[in-house]
Amino acid sequence: MGAGHSHPLYRDGDSLVDRAPAEVKIVALVVFVLAVVATPREMIWPFAVYTGIVLVVWRVARIPLRWILPRMLIEAPFIVLAVLLPFAEGGQRVEFAGLHLSVAGLWAAWGIVVKGTLGVAGSLTVAATTSARELPLALSRLGMPGLVTSMLVLMIRYIDLLSAEVSRMRMARISRGDSPRAAHQAGAIAKGVGALFLRSYERGERVYLAMTSRGFDGTVPELAIVGAGPRATAPQWLAALTPAVAAVLVSGSAWVLR
């Protein structure tokens, strides 16, 4: 976990959001997502306000739309699931373009899409402005158990290594005449997945033994974080939590006006 390591979603910047301590950004994200999830899906206007909040944060963080929007395609499988709900749900139905759609399914699909999109947008915002080396210290300051912190940090650290391993294995198969798109190569791909799992398990075992032999006790001391900044001050907490508090107020207003 060297100081220069950063995850693929990190975007190096020097905005107010980038300079904010990681722990306040994590708390703000959790509060924002909880407010969005708690909002009644039948109320449309709160989600428009949430979208405005996210756009303002992107503007302050200087994150261009052309950079972050393509990365939001990670939620595509959930959108596909949502599209199927109006056809699969029962109850009252409405006709649209010759199709008989479930009203409950339409509301469920709307809730999944809008809440999922806002959650992904908030998560990508934190990921784009928080480097991987800031995470262990932030999680430790928030009282996360040391074992959980270590697992999350190591997962982020070694996801790049596993991706590189997959690329090397794929290149090795292709150089030996493998055609990844051919159906008869499914067996070889399955064996490759099994080999990758065994290699990952063995690598994790070796890393853990190496860490324990050097005195690792499951905690991440602050001195181990290169360039660790001071704890967040009250003004920083206030500034970072402003969008999240606004989302909570919007969610509460939605329930009152429902």
N, C-alpha and C positions, 0 to 999 in steps of 0.2 A: 504494500500500500504506500507506494512512494508518493512524494509530494506532487510530482508532476502528473500523476494519473488522474484521468477524468473520464466519466462515463459518456457514452455516445450521445446522450441527450443534452449534455452540458454545452452552453454557449458562453464563451468567455466575454465578459462585459464589465463595465464600471459604473453602472447605474445605482440609484438608491436601493433598488431591490437586490442587486448583486451584493452590495456592501452590507446589507442587513444580516445579522447573525442567523445561522441556519436554524437554530431552535425556534426562533419566533416565526420563521416562515413555515416550519412544520406545523406548529400549533395553529397558525392562521389557516393553513390548508385544511386541517382536520375540522376546524370550526366552520369554515365555509362549506365544505362538503356535507357536513351534518345538517347545516341550515338548508341546503339545496334539497337533500333527501327528505327532510321533514316537511317540505312545502307541499300542500295539496296539488296533485297533478291537474285537477280541474281548473285551477287558477292559472291563467296564461300570463298576466302582466308581471308576476314576480320573476319569471324566468327571463323576461326581457330586461328587467333591472339587473339580474345576475350577469347576463351577457354584457351589459354596459359596464359593470364592475370589473369583469375580466378584461375587457378592452382597455379600460383606463389603466389597469395594472400593467398590461402589455405595453402601453404607451410609456408609462413611467420607466419600465424595465428596458425600453428600447428593443423590444422583440418584434421584428417585422412579421407580418402575416404570411408572407411567402416562405418564411422559415418554419413557423409553427404549425400552419394548417396541414401540410403534407404529413407531418408526424402524428396528427390526430387520427389518421386512418387506422391506427391500432385498434380503434373501437369498431371497425367494420363488421366483425363477427356478431357483435351485439345488435347492430343495426339490422343485419340479416334476420336474426331471431325476432326482432321487433316487427319486421315486415310480415312475418308469418302469423303473428298473433291475431290480427283482425279476421283471418280465415279460420283459425283453429278454435277461438273462443266461442262460447255459446251465448244464450240470452238474446236480448233485443238486437235486431239487425237493421241496417240502413243500406239503401242501394246507391252505388256510386259507379258511374261508367260501366253499367251492366254487371257490376259485382255486388254481391250481398255480403256486407262486412259487419262484424260484431261491434256494437257500440263499446262494450267493455274491453274488447280487444284493441280497438282504436285508442282508447284512453291509456291502456296498459302500454301499447307501443309508443305513444307520445311520452309517457313518463320515463320509459327506458331510454329513449333517444335523447330527450332534453337533459335529463339528470345525468346520464352517462357522459354526454358531450361536455357538460359543465365540469363534471368531475375530472375528466381527462384533461380539459383545458387548464384547470387549476393545478393538477399534478405535473403537467408539462411545464407550467410556469415555474414551479419550484425546482424541477429538475434542470431547467435551462439556466437557472441563476444560482445553483448550489453545486459545487464540485464534490466529488466522491470523498475527498479527504476531509471535508467539513462534517460529514454525516456521523462518524463515530463520536466525535466530541459533542455534537448537538444532541444525539440520542442519550448520551451519558448524562448531560446536563438536565435532560427532561426526566431522568429517573428510570430509563429503560434498563431492564436487567442486562448485565454484562454479556451473558451467553447469547441473548437475542441480538444485541448490538453487534457482536462479533460475527454471528451468522449472516446478518444483513450486509455488513461491510464486506465480508469475504465473498458473498454471492455477487455483489457488484464488481468486486475486484477481479473475480475469475470468470465472469461472463464473457469478457473479451478473449481470454485464453481458450475457453471452450468454443467460441465462434471461430477462432483461428484454427483450432484442431479440426472442426467440421470442414472448413475450407481445404485444409491439407488432405483430409481423408477423401473428400470429393475429387480433388485434383488427382490423387493417386488412383482412384477408380477409373477416372476418365482416361488417364494415361495408359491404362491396361485394357482399353477397349470398352469400358462401361458406358452405357447410354442411360442417364438418369431418368429420361422420360419413357423408356421402354418398360412395358408391363412385366416382362420376364426378368427384369433386374430388381423386382421388389424384394426377393430373397436376399440379395446382396446388400440392399439398403437396410433391411431389417438387421442383418448381421453387423453392419456398420454402426447402427444405433446401439446395439448391445455392447459392441466393443467400446464405443464412446462412454457408455454408462460405467463400464468397468474401469476405464482409464480415469474417469472423473472421480470415482470412488477411491481408487488407489492414490490419486493425486491429493485428494482431501485428507486421506489418512497420513500421508507423508508430511503434508503441511502442518497438520495438527501435532504430530509427534515432534516436528522441528520447533514449533512454537512452545510446546510444554517443556521441551528440553532446555529452552532458554528462559524459563521461569514464568511463562504466561499463565495467569490465574483466572482468565475469563473477563477481566475488566480492561478498559481502554483508558489509560492515564492521559491526562491533558498534555503532559510533556512529550508524549509520543506523537502528537499531532504537530507537524512542521508548520510554523507560522500561525499557531492557534491564537485567535483574537480573544479579547476579554469577554466576560459575560455581557449579555444584552442589558442595556440600561432601561430605565422606565420610559423615557421618550421613544426609544427604539421599539419597545413592546407596544406602546400606544400607536405609533405610526404603522407598524406592521399589522396590527390587529384591526385597524380601521376598516378595511374592506370586509373582513370577516364579521365584525360587529354590525356593519351595514347590512350584510346578508342575513344575520340573525334578526334584525329589526324588520326586514322585508318579510321573512318567513313568519314572524309573529303577526305582522299586519295582515298577511294572507289568511291566517287562521281566524283572526278577528272579523275580517270582512267576508269570510266565506258564507 
